């Protein structure tokens, strides 16, 4: 990387992720991502999607349609993020619960052990999530009995 992590996210990652506000973009990209992983032998993957509900749902659908086992999360971030790529606490929680229900409904039967695609609560990392958001996300995870993923202390600037 040519920059420290947080600067790299702001310069490269967040602008690219903003492209997924377009469902059309997600419909073009996600099938390529999943098929490339499967073609190279990745039968199970853990995905960070983006903050965009419809694009995240589309990723889960593509994973399911392709028969890949996946853990997929709609990213959450409500602070210390670019103005053009941030959620409110309420919208983040509402979209996350909507996403979790959608993914759980993809799986039939709904037995936890036989799920092909599992929703995973995805606060990006502590710096980008308020205490209120983190606490409420844990309640959603508990309510639906789904896992949580995040990044943690990848560099000193990221430690909250």
N, C-alpha and C positions, 0 to 999 in steps of 0.2 A: 504494500500500500504506500502511496505517495504522501499520505496525510495521517495525522492521529485519527483514531476511530471516530470520535464525534464529529470532527470536521469532514471526514470521508462520508459519513452518513448524510450530512447536510449537502455536500457537493454532488454525490452520486446516487446514494440509495433512496433518499426521500423523494427527489425529483422523479426517479424511475417509478417508484411505488405510486406516485400521484397519477401516473398514466392509467392505473387500474380503476380510477374513478369512472372510466369508460368501460362498460360491460363489453362492448364490441372489441376493445383491446384485450380484455381477459379471455374472451372467446377465441381469439386468435392465438394468444400466447400459451395459456394453460394446457391445451391438448399437446402442444409441442413439448413442454416441460415434462409432463407425465409420460408421454410415449418415449422420450429420450431416456428417462430414468429406467423404464421397463426394458427398453432395448439393451441397456447396459447392465441388466441383471438386478436392479434395485427393486425388490418386490415389496418392501415396506419403507415408507419415508415419513418423516415428521416435517410438516410445513408451517412456516410463518407466511400467512397470506398478506393482506394489507388491512387498513382501517375500513375499507369499502365493503359493505355488507353483500351486495349483489355479486361482486366479483369473487368474494370469498366463498359464497355459496356455489358459484360456478366451478371453482376449483374443486370443492368437495364432490360435486356431481361428476366432474371429469375423472377424478380418482376412482369413484365408485363404478362408473361406466367402463373403465379400463381394467377393472378387477385388481387394482393395486390396493394393498393394505396401507392405510394412511391415517395419520393423526394430523388434523388440520385446524389451524386457529385463525380467527379474525383478530388482527392485531389491535391492541388498545393503547392509546396514548392521549393524555389530556393536559399535559403541561410540558414546558421546556422543549417545545417542538416548533417547527416552522408554522407561521400563521396560516399557510395554505395547506398544511398537513397535520391537523389536530382535531380532536373531538371534544365535545363537552362530556362531563361525567354521565349525564343522563342519556345522551345519544349513544355513547359507548356501551353502557349497560343494556339499553334496550336492544341495540343491534346485536350484541353478544348473545343475549338470551334467545333472540330470534334465530341467530345462526346455529346455536346449540340444538334447538328444537328441529330446525331444518335437517341438520346432519343426522340426528338420531332417527328421524323419520325416513331417511334414505335406506336405513338398515332393516331388512326383514329376513329372518325374525329379529326381534329387538334384543335378544339375549346378549349381554355385554361381552361374553366370551366369543361370540360368533360375529361381532361387528367387523365389517370390512373397513369402514371409515369411522373414525372416532373424533368427535369434536374435542379440541383442547384449548383451554383458556390461555390467552396469549398476551399478557402485558409485556410490551416490548422490553423494557427494563426499568428499574426503579426511578431513574432520573426523569423519565417521560410519563410517569404515572403518579398521581396524587395518592395520599394515604386513603382518602375516601374511595377512589376508584379501586385500589388494590384490595381493600377490605370487602367491597361489594362484589368484586370478581371472585373472591374466595367463596362467598356465599352462593354464587351461581354454580361454581364447581362442585360444592357440597350438595346443593339441591339436585343436580343432575348426575352426580357421581362420575364426573369427568376429570381428567388430569389437567395440570397446569404446566406451562413451559414458559421460559423467559431466558434472557441473557443476564449474567451476573458478574459484575466486577471484572470486566475484560481489560480495563486499564484504570489508572488512578483517577482520571477525570470523571469516570462513570460511577464512582462510589458515592452514593447519596448520604 
